[in-house]
C-alpha cells in the first residue's frame, strides 16, 4: 500500500507540473504576435497566439476600386499565413508538454 501512495503522489505532482506548463504555454500564446504578409508585403496582418486579428496594414498602392476581390484575396492570404504560423508555434509548445501525456489525451484550447 505504501508504494501505491508514492505512485499517487508522483502522479499528482506530474499532473500539477503539466498544468503549470500548460498555463505558461497559454500565457505565452496570448502575448505572442505573428505577422502574415501577402502581395510582397503590400498587405500585412498581425494575429496573436490565439489567432485573434490584432492589426491590418494595407499599402495604398494595392487599393484598386475596380478590383476589390484582389485586395480581399491578399488579406485572406496574409491572415491564413499568420494562422498557419500560430499553429506551428502552438504545436511546438504542445510537443514540449505532450510527451508527458497519455496517448490520445486531448487538451482543450490547443
N, C-alpha and C positions, 0 to 999 in steps of 0.2 A: 504494500500500500504506500509506503514512503516513496518508492520510485514513481508511483502514479502522480503523487503530489508534485514531485520535481518536474515531471513531464508537463503537467498542467501549468505550473508556474512558468516554465520555459515557453510554452505556447502563448500564454498571456503576455509575457514580455515581448515575444516576437510580434504578436498582433498589435501591441501598443507601439512598437518601433515602426511597423509597417504603416499604421495610421498617421504617425508623426511624419514619416517620409511622404505619404500621400498629401498631407496638408501642406508641406513645404513645396511639393511639386505644383499643387493647385495655386498657391500664392505666387510662385514663380511665373506660372502661365498667365495669371491675372496682370502682372506687371510687364510681361513680355510684349513688345510691339514688333510686328513683322511687316515689311513693305513688299508689295507686289507691284510690278510695273508692266506696261504694255505699250506698244507703238514706239519702241525705242526710248522709253522713259517719258513719252508725251502724257501718259496717264499714270499716276502713282496713287496707291491707296495704302493705308496703314490699318492693320487689324491687331487686336490684342490676342493673347493666347487662348481666349475663349471664342475667337472668330467674330468678335464684335467690331464692326467697322468704326474706326476712330477718325479717319480723315480721308479726303479725296482731293487730289490736286490734278487739274487739267490744264495743259498748255493751250492757250487761246488759239494756237495755230491749227489744232485738230477740231475746233468747233466750227462745223460747216452746217448752216441751217438746212441745206439741201441733202445732208447725209447724216441725219441723227442716228441711224442704225449703225454706222461705222463707229461713232463715239460710244454708243451703248455696248457694242461688241468689245471695244477696248476696255471699258470699265469692268465688264464681266470677266474678261481675261485676267485683268490685274487682280481682281478680288479672288478669282479661282487660284491664281498663283500664290497669293498670300495664304489662302486657306490650306493649300497643299503643304506649305512650309510649316504652318501651325500643326498640321497632322504629323509631320516628320518630327518636330520638336516634342510633341506630346508622346509620340511613340518612343523617342529616345528616353524621355523621362520615365515612362512606364517600364521600359526594359531594365531600368535601374531597380525597380520595385518588383517587377514580375517574377524574377527567379525565386522570390520568396513565397509566391502564391501557388496554391494547389492548381493543377491542370484544370482548365475550363472555368476557373473563377473569374468572373467579370466584375469590374469596378464601375459603378455608375459615374458618368461625367468624364470618363477617359476613353 
